[in-house]
Amino acid sequence: MKKSLLLLFSIILTGCLGMPENVQPVENFDVQQYMGKWYEVARLDHSFERGLSEVTAEYSIQNNGKVTVINRGYSASESEWKQAEGKAYFVNTSDQGYLKVSFFGPFYGSYVVFELGENYQYAFVSGPDNDYLWLLSRTPEIDEGIKEKFTSMSNARGFDTKNLIWVSHNQ
């Protein structure tokens, strides 16, 4: 695991527990159903993920309520996989899709699930402000209708969707 990747993940999330003005976390969130592997389908660009393809996030819950997060992506320019492990806790209650995530030390940032597909097949996620946005799916490919819904809902909430990166999953 690269320390630089951990640091970069942490820098953007340092102490930011707010959420974008027009974003509300989903209610009736089922953490057990959210656990497992997710594929990153789209994101807004940030240095901690820049140039990565094949990006996945794997979530598991511990007995103490802590959620372990393992983010992984492939850097073609460096011909290597990069991985970062973090931890997450619920900000309010465990039935609300609003968590705080840390990849480095005591610094946390918001992780807001604002839309979930039936049976948790996809998730729309933001960070503390409109600079952080992800579309996650249980599969590397996703229906065009869901992509359109993601773009439309995100745009309506103030995200700059023209700068979305659609992540390649070809490895």
Buried (B, 14 or more C-beta within 10 A) or exposed (E): EBEEBBBBBBBBBBEBBEBBEBBBBBEEBEBEEBBEBBBBBBBBEBEBBEEBBBBBBBBEBEEEEEBBBBBBBBBEEEEEBBBBBBBBBBBEEBEBBBBBBBBBEEBBBBBBBBBBBEEBBBBBBBBBBBBBBBBBBBEBEBEEEBBEBBBEBBEEBBBEBEEBBEBEBEE
